[in-house]
Amino acid sequence: MQNDVRELRGAKGLSQQALGQALGVSRQTINAIEQGRYDPSLPLAIRLARHFGRAVEEVFHVDGEVS
Amino acid sequence: MSMARSAEMRKMRKWVVPAGCVLAAGGYAAVFLAHGDVATAVWSAGIMLAYGGVLVAFSRRSEVAALLRDSGHDERQVQINLRASALTAYSVILLAVVMAFVELARGRDPGPWGVICAVAGLTYLASVVILSRRG
């Protein structure tokens, strides 16, 4: 699944470490999500989206689906 | 459980594997020394101590070392640990099944290989039943 986490994090000037700490996950997990290597659970996806003040579907996109 | 207690438990859990390595090193050394095999006692204990030492030294820098030292803290790390555990179990069970057939082909009783296969099969069956009911 594609996502805009890297762009949203960059816009806020957050490091992967800082975002991970804010969400209670490791830096490597944030990196894996950004790279599309790991699809987060629904609760984590919701926490991520809320952190950026967005809805889940605004942050995560099903492959091939244009938002 | 309070946040402080949870953090305390997590700190303590990080030392379970290194402590296990020290205990295993002591166990290996004691067993081989009891049989008068000093060289193997030193080597085997040294390998276990080195393994524990590497985990402690690199767990802050390497996620692999951190996962080997602890079972992981977030959902992805827990998943990695679960999948690695499943893969490990599959390989052990595959070995047991192959060895049980080898023993049967030789006209011998499968012995402990058969017991391992039976326990693995029953555990898998029970797990599927229980976990599917839990949703």
N, CA and C atoms of all chains as a GROMACS GRO file, in nm:
protein
  606
    1MET      N    1   0.084  -0.118   0.000
    1MET     CA    2   0.000   0.000   0.000
    1MET      C    3   0.089   0.125   0.000
    2GLN      N    4   0.053   0.218  -0.087
    2GLN     CA    5   0.131   0.343  -0.093
    2GLN      C    6   0.080   0.438   0.015
    3ASN      N    7   0.168   0.532   0.055
    3ASN     CA    8   0.124   0.628   0.156
    3ASN      C    9   0.204   0.758   0.144
    4ASP      N   10   0.155   0.859   0.212
    4ASP     CA   11   0.219   0.991   0.207
    4ASP      C   12   0.290   1.024   0.338
    5VAL      N   13   0.325   0.923   0.414
    5VAL     CA   14   0.382   0.948   0.546
    5VAL      C   15   0.512   1.028   0.536
    6ARG      N   16   0.598   0.991   0.440
    6ARG     CA   17   0.726   1.061   0.427
    6ARG      C   18   0.704   1.211   0.400
    7GLU      N   19   0.612   1.240   0.308
    7GLU     CA   20   0.586   1.380   0.273
    7GLU      C   21   0.527   1.456   0.392
    8LEU      N   22   0.432   1.394   0.460
    8LEU     CA   23   0.367   1.458   0.575
    8LEU      C   24   0.466   1.480   0.689
    9ARG      N   25   0.551   1.382   0.710
    9ARG     CA   26   0.653   1.393   0.816
    9ARG      C   27   0.751   1.504   0.780
   10GLY      N   28   0.793   1.507   0.653
   10GLY     CA   29   0.887   1.610   0.608
   10GLY      C   30   0.828   1.750   0.623
   11ALA      N   31   0.698   1.762   0.591
   11ALA     CA   32   0.633   1.893   0.601
   11ALA      C   33   0.628   1.942   0.745
   12LYS      N   34   0.625   1.847   0.839
   12LYS     CA   35   0.622   1.884   0.981
   12LYS      C   36   0.762   1.897   1.039
   13GLY      N   37   0.862   1.862   0.959
   13GLY     CA   38   1.000   1.871   1.005
   13GLY      C   39   1.035   1.769   1.112
   14LEU      N   40   0.966   1.655   1.106
   14LEU     CA   41   0.992   1.550   1.207
   14LEU      C   42   1.091   1.448   1.154
   15SER      N   43   1.173   1.396   1.243
   15SER     CA   44   1.259   1.283   1.205
   15SER      C   45   1.177   1.154   1.220
   16GLN      N   46   1.228   1.046   1.157
   16GLN     CA   47   1.160   0.916   1.173
   16GLN      C   48   1.157   0.876   1.320
   17GLN      N   49   1.268   0.905   1.390
   17GLN     CA   50   1.279   0.873   1.532
   17GLN      C   51   1.171   0.946   1.612
   18ALA      N   52   1.156   1.077   1.583
   18ALA     CA   53   1.059   1.158   1.658
   18ALA      C   54   0.916   1.111   1.632
   19LEU      N   55   0.887   1.079   1.506
   19LEU     CA   56   0.752   1.031   1.473
   19LEU      C   57   0.726   0.896   1.538
   20GLY      N   58   0.828   0.811   1.534
   20GLY     CA   59   0.816   0.680   1.598
   20GLY      C   60   0.789   0.694   1.747
   21GLN      N   61   0.862   0.784   1.811
   21GLN     CA   62   0.842   0.805   1.956
   21GLN      C   63   0.702   0.857   1.984
   22ALA      N   64   0.655   0.947   1.900
   22ALA     CA   65   0.521   1.004   1.921
   22ALA      C   66   0.413   0.897   1.908
   23LEU      N   67   0.439   0.796   1.825
   23LEU     CA   68   0.338   0.693   1.800
   23LEU      C   69   0.365   0.564   1.876
   24GLY      N   70   0.477   0.559   1.947
   24GLY     CA   71   0.510   0.439   2.025
   24GLY      C   72   0.560   0.324   1.942
   25VAL      N   73   0.625   0.355   1.828
   25VAL     CA   74   0.685   0.250   1.745
   25VAL      C   75   0.831   0.286   1.718
   26SER      N   76   0.904   0.191   1.661
   26SER     CA   77   1.046   0.213   1.638
   26SER      C   78   1.069   0.298   1.512
   27ARG      N   79   1.189   0.356   1.504
   27ARG     CA   80   1.229   0.432   1.384
   27ARG      C   81   1.224   0.341   1.261
   28GLN      N   82   1.267   0.215   1.279
   28GLN     CA   83   1.270   0.122   1.167
   28GLN      C   84   1.130   0.092   1.115
   29THR      N   85   1.032   0.092   1.205
   29THR     CA   86   0.894   0.067   1.163
   29THR      C   87   0.840   0.184   1.081
   30ILE      N   88   0.873   0.307   1.124
   30ILE     CA   89   0.833   0.424   1.045
   30ILE      C   90   0.898   0.416   0.907
   31ASN      N   91   1.025   0.380   0.903
   31ASN     CA   92   1.097   0.368   0.776
   31ASN      C   93   1.032   0.262   0.686
   32ALA      N   94   0.997   0.148   0.747
   32ALA     CA   95   0.935   0.039   0.669
   32ALA      C   96   0.799   0.082   0.614
   33ILE      N   97   0.724   0.159   0.691
   33ILE     CA   98   0.593   0.209   0.643
   33ILE      C   99   0.615   0.306   0.527
   34GLU      N  100   0.710   0.397   0.544
   34GLU     CA  101   0.735   0.496   0.439
   34GLU      C  102   0.780   0.430   0.308
   35GLN      N  103   0.859   0.324   0.322
   35GLN     CA  104   0.910   0.254   0.204
   35GLN      C  105   0.805   0.162   0.142
   36GLY      N  106   0.693   0.144   0.210
   36GLY     CA  107   0.589   0.054   0.161
   36GLY      C  108   0.622  -0.092   0.185
   37ARG      N  109   0.721  -0.117   0.273
   37ARG     CA  110   0.758  -0.256   0.304
   37ARG      C  111   0.668  -0.315   0.412
   38TYR      N  112   0.598  -0.228   0.484
   38TYR     CA  113   0.511  -0.276   0.592
   38TYR      C  114   0.381  -0.196   0.592
   39ASP      N  115   0.270  -0.269   0.588
   39ASP     CA  116   0.139  -0.204   0.600
   39ASP      C  117   0.098  -0.206   0.747
   40PRO      N  118   0.080  -0.088   0.806
   40PRO     CA  119   0.047  -0.087   0.949
   40PRO      C  120  -0.092  -0.142   0.976
   41SER      N  121  -0.114  -0.182   1.101
   41SER     CA  122  -0.247  -0.227   1.142
   41SER      C  123  -0.342  -0.108   1.135
   42LEU      N  124  -0.471  -0.134   1.139
   42LEU     CA  125  -0.568  -0.026   1.132
   42LEU      C  126  -0.551   0.072   1.249
   43PRO      N  127  -0.533   0.025   1.374
   43PRO     CA  128  -0.514   0.122   1.484
   43PRO      C  129  -0.392   0.212   1.462
   44LEU      N  130  -0.281   0.154   1.414
   44LEU     CA  131  -0.161   0.237   1.391
   44LEU      C  132  -0.182   0.332   1.274
   45ALA      N  133  -0.250   0.285   1.169
   45ALA     CA  134  -0.279   0.372   1.054
   45ALA      C  135  -0.366   0.490   1.099
   46ILE      N  136  -0.463   0.464   1.185
   46ILE     CA  137  -0.549   0.572   1.236
   46ILE      C  138  -0.468   0.669   1.320
   47ARG      N  139  -0.380   0.615   1.406
   47ARG     CA  140  -0.297   0.703   1.491
   47ARG      C  141  -0.207   0.791   1.404
   48LEU      N  142  -0.150   0.728   1.298
   48LEU     CA  143  -0.063   0.803   1.206
   48LEU      C  144  -0.141   0.916   1.138
   49ALA      N  145  -0.257   0.881   1.086
   49ALA     CA  146  -0.338   0.981   1.015
   49ALA      C  147  -0.378   1.094   1.109
   50ARG      N  148  -0.423   1.059   1.229
   50ARG     CA  149  -0.464   1.161   1.326
   50ARG      C  150  -0.348   1.250   1.365
   51HIS      N  151  -0.228   1.190   1.370
   51HIS     CA  152  -0.110   1.270   1.406
   51HIS      C  153  -0.090   1.385   1.306
   52PHE      N  154  -0.126   1.358   1.180
   52PHE     CA  155  -0.109   1.462   1.078
   52PHE      C  156  -0.241   1.535   1.049
   53GLY      N  157  -0.344   1.507   1.129
   53GLY     CA  158  -0.472   1.575   1.112
   53GLY      C  159  -0.542   1.538   0.983
   54ARG      N  160  -0.520   1.414   0.939
   54ARG     CA  161  -0.582   1.367   0.814
   54ARG      C  162  -0.668   1.244   0.842
   55ALA      N  163  -0.749   1.210   0.742
   55ALA     CA  164  -0.823   1.083   0.748
   55ALA      C  165  -0.732   0.972   0.695
   56VAL      N  166  -0.758   0.848   0.735
   56VAL     CA  167  -0.671   0.736   0.694
   56VAL      C  168  -0.658   0.728   0.542
   57GLU      N  169  -0.773   0.744   0.473
   57GLU     CA  170  -0.769   0.729   0.327
   57GLU      C  171  -0.697   0.845   0.257
   58GLU      N  172  -0.671   0.952   0.331
   58GLU     CA  173  -0.593   1.062   0.274
   58GLU      C  174  -0.443   1.036   0.287
   59VAL      N  175  -0.408   0.946   0.376
   59VAL     CA  176  -0.266   0.915   0.400
   59VAL      C  177  -0.225   0.785   0.330
   60PHE      N  178  -0.315   0.688   0.332
   60PHE     CA  179  -0.284   0.556   0.274
   60PHE      C  180  -0.367   0.534   0.148
   61HIS      N  181  -0.303   0.481   0.045
   61HIS     CA  182  -0.371   0.460  -0.082
   61HIS      C  183  -0.350   0.316  -0.128
   62VAL      N  184  -0.460   0.252  -0.165
   62VAL     CA  185  -0.449   0.117  -0.219
   62VAL      C  186  -0.370   0.125  -0.349
   63ASP      N  187  -0.279   0.028  -0.371
   63ASP     CA  188  -0.192   0.030  -0.489
   63ASP      C  189  -0.273   0.049  -0.617
   64GLY      N  190  -0.229   0.142  -0.700
   64GLY     CA  191  -0.293   0.165  -0.828
   64GLY      C  192  -0.412   0.258  -0.821
   65GLU      N  193  -0.454   0.292  -0.699
   65GLU     CA  194  -0.570   0.379  -0.683
   65GLU      C  195  -0.522   0.524  -0.669
   66VAL      N  196  -0.575   0.610  -0.750
   66VAL     CA  197  -0.534   0.751  -0.744
   66VAL      C  198  -0.626   0.825  -0.649
   67SER      N  199  -0.565   0.903  -0.555
   67SER     CA  200  -0.649   0.975  -0.459
   67SER      C  201  -0.687   1.112  -0.513
   68MET      N  202  -0.167  -0.244   3.433
   68MET     CA  203  -0.027  -0.221   3.473
   68MET      C  204   0.013  -0.075   3.445
   69SER      N  205   0.080  -0.009   3.540
   69SER     CA  206   0.114   0.131   3.522
   69SER      C  207   0.225   0.145   3.416
   70MET      N  208   0.238   0.268   3.364
   70MET     CA  209   0.341   0.295   3.262
   70MET      C  210   0.480   0.269   3.318
   71ALA      N  211   0.502   0.311   3.445
   71ALA     CA  212   0.634   0.294   3.507
   71ALA      C  213   0.667   0.147   3.523
   72ARG      N  214   0.566   0.071   3.566
   72ARG     CA  215   0.587  -0.074   3.585
   72ARG      C  216   0.613  -0.142   3.451
   73SER      N  217   0.540  -0.097   3.349
   73SER     CA  218   0.557  -0.154   3.216
   73SER      C  219   0.698  -0.125   3.163
   74ALA      N  220   0.746  -0.002   3.185
   74ALA     CA  221   0.882   0.034   3.141
   74ALA      C  222   0.986  -0.047   3.217
   75GLU      N  223   0.959  -0.068   3.347
   75GLU     CA  224   1.051  -0.148   3.431
   75GLU      C  225   1.058  -0.292   3.380
   76MET      N  226   0.941  -0.348   3.347
   76MET     CA  227   0.935  -0.485   3.295
   76MET      C  228   1.011  -0.496   3.163
   77ARG      N  229   0.995  -0.394   3.078
   77ARG     CA  230   1.061  -0.394   2.948
   77ARG      C  231   1.213  -0.391   2.966
   78LYS      N  232   1.258  -0.309   3.064
   78LYS     CA  233   1.402  -0.300   3.091
   78LYS      C  234   1.455  -0.436   3.137
   79MET      N  235   1.377  -0.499   3.226
   79MET     CA  236   1.422  -0.629   3.278
   79MET      C  237   1.422  -0.734   3.169
   80ARG      N  238   1.322  -0.729   3.078
   80ARG     CA  239   1.310  -0.829   2.972
   80ARG      C  240   1.430  -0.826   2.878
   81LYS      N  241   1.490  -0.706   2.865
   81LYS     CA  242   1.606  -0.692   2.777
   81LYS      C  243   1.725  -0.774   2.825
   82TRP      N  244   1.722  -0.812   2.953
   82TRP     CA  245   1.837  -0.886   3.007
   82TRP      C  246   1.811  -1.036   3.017
   83VAL      N  247   1.693  -1.081   2.976
   83VAL     CA  248   1.660  -1.223   2.987
   83VAL      C  249   1.749  -1.306   2.894
   84VAL      N  250   1.760  -1.263   2.766
   84VAL     CA  251   1.840  -1.341   2.671
   84VAL      C  252   1.989  -1.337   2.707
   85PRO      N  253   2.048  -1.217   2.737
   85PRO     CA  254   2.190  -1.218   2.779
   85PRO      C  255   2.213  -1.304   2.904
   86ALA      N  256   2.119  -1.299   3.000
   86ALA     CA  257   2.134  -1.382   3.120
   86ALA      C  258   2.125  -1.530   3.083
   87GLY      N  259   2.036  -1.562   2.988
   87GLY     CA  260   2.024  -1.700   2.940
   87GLY      C  261   2.154  -1.747   2.875
   88CYS      N  262   2.219  -1.655   2.802
   88CYS     CA  263   2.347  -1.688   2.738
   88CYS      C  264   2.452  -1.721   2.843
   89VAL      N  265   2.455  -1.641   2.950
   89VAL     CA  266   2.553  -1.665   3.058
   89VAL      C  267   2.524  -1.800   3.125
   90LEU      N  268   2.396  -1.826   3.149
   90LEU     CA  269   2.358  -1.954   3.211
   90LEU      C  270   2.394  -2.071   3.121
   91ALA      N  271   2.366  -2.056   2.991
   91ALA     CA  272   2.398  -2.164   2.895
   91ALA      C  273   2.549  -2.185   2.890
   92ALA      N  274   2.625  -2.073   2.892
   92ALA     CA  275   2.772  -2.084   2.891
   92ALA      C  276   2.818  -2.164   3.013
   93GLY      N  277   2.761  -2.131   3.128
   93GLY     CA  278   2.796  -2.204   3.251
   93GLY      C  279   2.759  -2.350   3.242
   94GLY      N  280   2.641  -2.377   3.185
   94GLY     CA  281   2.594  -2.514   3.170
   94GLY      C  282   2.684  -2.596   3.079
   95TYR      N  283   2.716  -2.537   2.962
   95TYR     CA  284   2.806  -2.606   2.867
   95TYR      C  285   2.940  -2.635   2.933
   96ALA      N  286   2.995  -2.530   2.998
   96ALA     CA  287   3.127  -2.545   3.062
   96ALA      C  288   3.123  -2.657   3.166
   97ALA      N  289   3.017  -2.657   3.248
   97ALA     CA  290   3.007  -2.757   3.355
   97ALA      C  291   2.998  -2.898   3.298
   98VAL      N  292   2.914  -2.916   3.193
   98VAL     CA  293   2.893  -3.049   3.134
   98VAL      C  294   3.024  -3.101   3.073
   99PHE      N  295   3.090  -3.015   2.991
   99PHE     CA  296   3.212  -3.061   2.923
   99PHE      C  297   3.328  -3.080   3.019
  100LEU      N  298   3.335  -2.991   3.122
  100LEU     CA  299   3.442  -3.007   3.222
  100LEU      C  300   3.421  -3.136   3.302
  101ALA      N  301   3.294  -3.169   3.327
  101ALA     CA  302   3.264  -3.293   3.401
  101ALA      C  303   3.312  -3.416   3.323
  102HIS      N  304   3.318  -3.403   3.190
  102HIS     CA  305   3.368  -3.513   3.106
  102HIS      C  306   3.516  -3.495   3.073
  103GLY      N  307   3.579  -3.395   3.135
  103GLY     CA  308   3.723  -3.374   3.117
  103GLY      C  309   3.761  -3.311   2.985
  104ASP      N  310   3.663  -3.255   2.912
  104ASP     CA  311   3.690  -3.194   2.782
  104ASP      C  312   3.703  -3.042   2.798
  105VAL      N  313   3.822  -2.999   2.838
  105VAL     CA  314   3.843  -2.857   2.871
  105VAL      C  315   3.830  -2.768   2.747
  106ALA      N  316   3.887  -2.814   2.635
  106ALA     CA  317   3.885  -2.731   2.513
  106ALA      C  318   3.742  -2.702   2.469
  107THR      N  319   3.659  -2.808   2.462
  107THR     CA  320   3.519  -2.788   2.420
  107THR      C  321   3.443  -2.703   2.521
  108ALA      N  322   3.475  -2.719   2.649
  108ALA     CA  323   3.410  -2.639   2.754
  108ALA      C  324   3.438  -2.491   2.730
  109VAL      N  325   3.565  -2.459   2.702
  109VAL     CA  326   3.604  -2.318   2.680
  109VAL      C  327   3.539  -2.264   2.553
  110TRP      N  328   3.545  -2.343   2.445
  110TRP     CA  329   3.489  -2.297   2.318
  110TRP      C  330   3.338  -2.274   2.326
  111SER      N  331   3.268  -2.373   2.378
  111SER     CA  332   3.121  -2.363   2.380
  111SER      C  333   3.076  -2.250   2.473
  112ALA      N  334   3.141  -2.238   2.589
  112ALA     CA  335   3.104  -2.129   2.680
  112ALA      C  336   3.140  -1.995   2.617
  113GLY      N  337   3.255  -1.990   2.550
  113GLY     CA  338   3.298  -1.866   2.484
  113GLY      C  339   3.201  -1.822   2.376
  114ILE      N  340   3.151  -1.918   2.298
  114ILE     CA  341   3.056  -1.884   2.190
  114ILE      C  342   2.928  -1.825   2.249
  115MET      N  343   2.878  -1.887   2.355
  115MET     CA  344   2.755  -1.836   2.416
  115MET      C  345   2.776  -1.698   2.477
  116LEU      N  346   2.891  -1.678   2.543
  116LEU     CA  347   2.919  -1.547   2.603
  116LEU      C  348   2.937  -1.442   2.495
  117ALA      N  349   3.004  -1.480   2.386
  117ALA     CA  350   3.025  -1.386   2.275
  117ALA      C  351   2.891  -1.348   2.212
  118TYR      N  352   2.804  -1.446   2.195
  118TYR     CA  353   2.671  -1.420   2.137
  118TYR      C  354   2.593  -1.320   2.224
  119GLY      N  355   2.592  -1.347   2.355
  119GLY     CA  356   2.523  -1.255   2.447
  119GLY      C  357   2.586  -1.117   2.444
  120GLY      N  358   2.719  -1.113   2.438
  120GLY     CA  359   2.791  -0.985   2.435
  120GLY      C  360   2.760  -0.904   2.310
  121VAL      N  361   2.754  -0.974   2.196
  121VAL     CA  362   2.723  -0.906   2.068
  121VAL      C  363   2.582  -0.847   2.074
  122LEU      N  364   2.488  -0.922   2.129
  122LEU     CA  365   2.350  -0.872   2.140
  122LEU      C  366   2.345  -0.746   2.226
  123VAL      N  367   2.415  -0.750   2.339
  123VAL     CA  368   2.415  -0.632   2.429
  123VAL      C  369   2.483  -0.514   2.360
  124ALA      N  370   2.596  -0.540   2.293
  124ALA     CA  371   2.674  -0.431   2.233
  124ALA      C  372   2.603  -0.366   2.115
  125PHE      N  373   2.531  -0.445   2.035
  125PHE     CA  374   2.475  -0.391   1.910
  125PHE      C  375   2.324  -0.369   1.910
  126SER      N  376   2.257  -0.401   2.019
  126SER     CA  377   2.110  -0.394   2.017
  126SER      C  378   2.057  -0.252   2.002
  127ARG      N  379   2.138  -0.151   2.035
  127ARG     CA  380   2.092  -0.012   2.016
  127ARG      C  381   2.110   0.033   1.872
  128ARG      N  382   2.206  -0.027   1.802
  128ARG     CA  383   2.235   0.016   1.665
  128ARG      C  384   2.169  -0.071   1.560
  129SER      N  385   2.152  -0.198   1.592
  129SER     CA  386   2.098  -0.292   1.493
  129SER      C  387   1.962  -0.345   1.537
  130GLU      N  388   1.863  -0.335   1.447
  130GLU     CA  389   1.730  -0.388   1.481
  130GLU      C  390   1.734  -0.539   1.494
  131VAL      N  391   1.818  -0.603   1.411
  131VAL     CA  392   1.828  -0.750   1.418
  131VAL      C  393   1.877  -0.792   1.556
  132ALA      N  394   1.984  -0.725   1.604
  132ALA     CA  395   2.036  -0.758   1.736
  132ALA      C  396   1.932  -0.728   1.843
  133ALA      N  397   1.860  -0.616   1.827
  133ALA     CA  398   1.756  -0.580   1.924
  133ALA      C  399   1.647  -0.686   1.929
  134LEU      N  400   1.609  -0.737   1.810
  134LEU     CA  401   1.504  -0.838   1.806
  134LEU      C  402   1.552  -0.971   1.862
  135LEU      N  403   1.680  -1.003   1.839
  135LEU     CA  404   1.734  -1.127   1.894
  135LEU      C  405   1.746  -1.118   2.047
  136ARG      N  406   1.766  -0.994   2.096
  136ARG     CA  407   1.779  -0.974   2.240
  136ARG      C  408   1.643  -0.968   2.308
  137ASP      N  409   1.545  -0.914   2.236
  137ASP     CA  410   1.412  -0.895   2.294
  137ASP      C  411   1.311  -0.930   2.186
  138SER      N  412   1.187  -0.950   2.226
  138SER     CA  413   1.088  -0.994   2.126
  138SER      C  414   1.028  -0.878   2.046
  139GLY      N  415   1.069  -0.756   2.074
  139GLY     CA  416   1.019  -0.642   1.998
  139GLY      C  417   0.909  -0.569   2.072
  140HIS      N  418   0.896  -0.441   2.039
  140HIS     CA  419   0.803  -0.358   2.114
  140HIS      C  420   0.684  -0.311   2.033
  141ASP      N  421   0.702  -0.295   1.904
  141ASP     CA  422   0.586  -0.248   1.829
  141ASP      C  423   0.530  -0.361   1.743
  142GLU      N  424   0.417  -0.332   1.678
  142GLU     CA  425   0.343  -0.438   1.608
  142GLU      C  426   0.425  -0.504   1.498
  143ARG      N  427   0.507  -0.425   1.426
  143ARG     CA  428   0.588  -0.483   1.318
  143ARG      C  429   0.693  -0.577   1.375
  144GLN      N  430   0.758  -0.534   1.484
  144GLN     CA  431   0.862  -0.618   1.545
  144GLN      C  432   0.801  -0.745   1.603
  145VAL      N  433   0.682  -0.734   1.660
  145VAL     CA  434   0.614  -0.853   1.713
  145VAL      C  435   0.581  -0.948   1.598
  146GLN      N  436   0.537  -0.891   1.485
  146GLN     CA  437   0.506  -0.974   1.368
  146GLN      C  438   0.631  -1.044   1.315
  147ILE      N  439   0.743  -0.970   1.310
  147ILE     CA  440   0.869  -1.030   1.264
  147ILE      C  441   0.904  -1.148   1.354
  148ASN      N  442   0.891  -1.126   1.485
  148ASN     CA  443   0.923  -1.231   1.580
  148ASN      C  444   0.832  -1.352   1.563
  149LEU      N  445   0.703  -1.328   1.543
  149LEU     CA  446   0.608  -1.438   1.524
  149LEU      C  447   0.640  -1.518   1.398
  150ARG      N  448   0.669  -1.444   1.288
  150ARG     CA  449   0.697  -1.512   1.161
  150ARG      C  450   0.828  -1.589   1.169
  151ALA      N  451   0.927  -1.530   1.235
  151ALA     CA  452   1.055  -1.600   1.252
  151ALA      C  453   1.036  -1.726   1.336
  152SER      N  454   0.952  -1.715   1.441
  152SER     CA  455   0.926  -1.831   1.526
  152SER      C  456   0.854  -1.940   1.448
  153ALA      N  457   0.757  -1.900   1.364
  153ALA     CA  458   0.683  -1.998   1.283
  153ALA      C  459   0.777  -2.068   1.185
  154LEU      N  460   0.864  -1.989   1.122
  154LEU     CA  461   0.959  -2.046   1.025
  154LEU      C  462   1.054  -2.145   1.094
  155THR      N  463   1.097  -2.107   1.214
  155THR     CA  464   1.185  -2.196   1.292
  155THR      C  465   1.112  -2.327   1.324
  156ALA      N  466   0.986  -2.314   1.367
  156ALA     CA  467   0.907  -2.434   1.401
  156ALA      C  468   0.887  -2.520   1.277
  157TYR      N  469   0.856  -2.457   1.161
  157TYR     CA  470   0.837  -2.534   1.038
  157TYR      C  471   0.961  -2.615   1.004
  158SER      N  472   1.078  -2.552   1.016
  158SER     CA  473   1.202  -2.622   0.979
  158SER      C  474   1.228  -2.740   1.073
  159VAL      N  475   1.202  -2.720   1.203
  159VAL     CA  476   1.223  -2.828   1.299
  159VAL      C  477   1.125  -2.942   1.273
  160ILE      N  478   0.997  -2.906   1.246
  160ILE     CA  479   0.895  -3.009   1.220
  160ILE      C  480   0.925  -3.084   1.091
  161LEU      N  481   0.970  -3.009   0.989
  161LEU     CA  482   1.006  -3.074   0.862
  161LEU      C  483   1.119  -3.175   0.885
  162LEU      N  484   1.218  -3.136   0.962
  162LEU     CA  485   1.328  -3.227   0.995
  162LEU      C  486   1.275  -3.351   1.067
  163ALA      N  487   1.184  -3.329   1.164
  163ALA     CA  488   1.129  -3.442   1.241
  163ALA      C  489   1.051  -3.537   1.151
  164VAL      N  490   0.971  -3.480   1.059
  164VAL     CA  491   0.892  -3.566   0.967
  164VAL      C  492   0.985  -3.647   0.878
  165VAL      N  493   1.086  -3.579   0.820
  165VAL     CA  494   1.181  -3.648   0.731
  165VAL      C  495   1.253  -3.759   0.808
  166MET      N  496   1.299  -3.728   0.929
  166MET     CA  497   1.375  -3.827   1.009
  166MET      C  498   1.285  -3.943   1.051
  167ALA      N  499   1.154  -3.912   1.080
  167ALA     CA  500   1.062  -4.020   1.118
  167ALA      C  501   1.045  -4.117   1.000
  168PHE      N  502   1.033  -4.063   0.878
  168PHE     CA  503   1.020  -4.150   0.760
  168PHE      C  504   1.150  -4.227   0.733
  169VAL      N  505   1.264  -4.161   0.755
  169VAL     CA  506   1.393  -4.229   0.736
  169VAL      C  507   1.403  -4.348   0.831
  170GLU      N  508   1.364  -4.326   0.957
  170GLU     CA  509   1.370  -4.435   1.055
  170GLU      C  510   1.273  -4.547   1.016
  171LEU      N  511   1.152  -4.509   0.972
  171LEU     CA  512   1.055  -4.611   0.930
  171LEU      C  513   1.106  -4.688   0.809
  172ALA      N  514   1.171  -4.619   0.714
  172ALA     CA  515   1.224  -4.684   0.594
  172ALA      C  516   1.337  -4.781   0.630
  173ARG      N  517   1.406  -4.751   0.738
  173ARG     CA  518   1.513  -4.842   0.784
  173ARG      C  519   1.457  -4.959   0.865
  174GLY      N  520   1.324  -4.960   0.882
  174GLY     CA  521   1.260  -5.068   0.957
  174GLY      C  522   1.270  -5.049   1.107
  175ARG      N  523   1.298  -4.924   1.147
  175ARG     CA  524   1.310  -4.897   1.291
  175ARG      C  525   1.194  -4.812   1.339
  176ASP      N  526   1.178  -4.810   1.471
  176ASP     CA  527   1.076  -4.724   1.532
  176ASP      C  528   1.121  -4.578   1.518
  177PRO      N  529   1.028  -4.489   1.481
  177PRO     CA  530   1.069  -4.348   1.466
  177PRO      C  531   1.117  -4.285   1.596
  178GLY      N  532   1.083  -4.344   1.710
  178GLY     CA  533   1.132  -4.296   1.839
  178GLY      C  534   1.095  -4.151   1.866
  179PRO      N  535   1.192  -4.070   1.912
  179PRO     CA  536   1.161  -3.931   1.949
  179PRO      C  537   1.112  -3.848   1.831
  180TRP      N  538   1.154  -3.885   1.707
  180TRP     CA  539   1.106  -3.809   1.590
  180TRP      C  540   0.955  -3.819   1.578
  181GLY      N  541   0.903  -3.940   1.602
  181GLY     CA  542   0.758  -3.961   1.596
  181GLY      C  543   0.686  -3.882   1.705
  182VAL      N  544   0.748  -3.878   1.823
  182VAL     CA  545   0.687  -3.802   1.934
  182VAL      C  546   0.682  -3.653   1.899
  183ILE      N  547   0.791  -3.601   1.841
  183ILE     CA  548   0.796  -3.459   1.803
  183ILE      C  549   0.687  -3.431   1.699
  184CYS      N  550   0.674  -3.522   1.600
  184CYS     CA  551   0.570  -3.504   1.496
  184CYS      C  552   0.431  -3.503   1.559
  185ALA      N  553   0.406  -3.595   1.650
  185ALA     CA  554   0.273  -3.604   1.713
  185ALA      C  555   0.244  -3.479   1.794
  186VAL      N  556   0.341  -3.435   1.875
  186VAL     CA  557   0.320  -3.314   1.957
  186VAL      C  558   0.298  -3.192   1.868
  187ALA      N  559   0.377  -3.182   1.761
  187ALA     CA  560   0.364  -3.067   1.670
  187ALA      C  561   0.226  -3.069   1.603
  188GLY      N  562   0.184  -3.185   1.557
  188GLY     CA  563   0.055  -3.196   1.490
  188GLY      C  564  -0.060  -3.161   1.583
  189LEU      N  565  -0.057  -3.215   1.706
  189LEU     CA  566  -0.164  -3.187   1.802
  189LEU      C  567  -0.164  -3.040   1.844
  190THR      N  568  -0.045  -2.984   1.862
  190THR     CA  569  -0.036  -2.843   1.901
  190THR      C  570  -0.092  -2.754   1.791
  191TYR      N  571  -0.058  -2.788   1.666
  191TYR     CA  572  -0.108  -2.708   1.554
  191TYR      C  573  -0.261  -2.716   1.546
  192LEU      N  574  -0.311  -2.840   1.560
  192LEU     CA  575  -0.457  -2.860   1.554
  192LEU      C  576  -0.527  -2.781   1.664
  193ALA      N  577  -0.476  -2.795   1.787
  193ALA     CA  578  -0.538  -2.723   1.901
  193ALA      C  579  -0.529  -2.572   1.881
  194SER      N  580  -0.414  -2.525   1.830
  194SER     CA  581  -0.396  -2.381   1.809
  194SER      C  582  -0.494  -2.328   1.708
  195VAL      N  583  -0.512  -2.402   1.597
  195VAL     CA  584  -0.606  -2.356   1.492
  195VAL      C  585  -0.748  -2.349   1.548
  196VAL      N  586  -0.787  -2.452   1.625
  196VAL     CA  587  -0.922  -2.455   1.683
  196VAL      C  588  -0.941  -2.336   1.778
  197ILE      N  589  -0.846  -2.318   1.871
  197ILE     CA  590  -0.860  -2.212   1.973
  197ILE      C  591  -0.852  -2.075   1.909
  198LEU      N  592  -0.752  -2.053   1.823
  198LEU     CA  593  -0.733  -1.920   1.766
  198LEU      C  594  -0.846  -1.882   1.670
  199SER      N  595  -0.902  -1.982   1.598
  199SER     CA  596  -1.012  -1.949   1.506
  199SER      C  597  -1.138  -1.912   1.585
  200ARG      N  598  -1.157  -1.970   1.702
  200ARG     CA  599  -1.274  -1.936   1.784
  200ARG      C  600  -1.257  -1.800   1.847
  201ARG      N  601  -1.133  -1.762   1.877
  201ARG     CA  602  -1.109  -1.630   1.937
  201ARG      C  603  -1.127  -1.518   1.835
  202GLY      N  604  -1.126  -1.555   1.707
  202GLY     CA  605  -1.143  -1.453   1.602
  202GLY      C  606  -1.011  -1.397   1.563
   0.00000   0.00000   0.00000
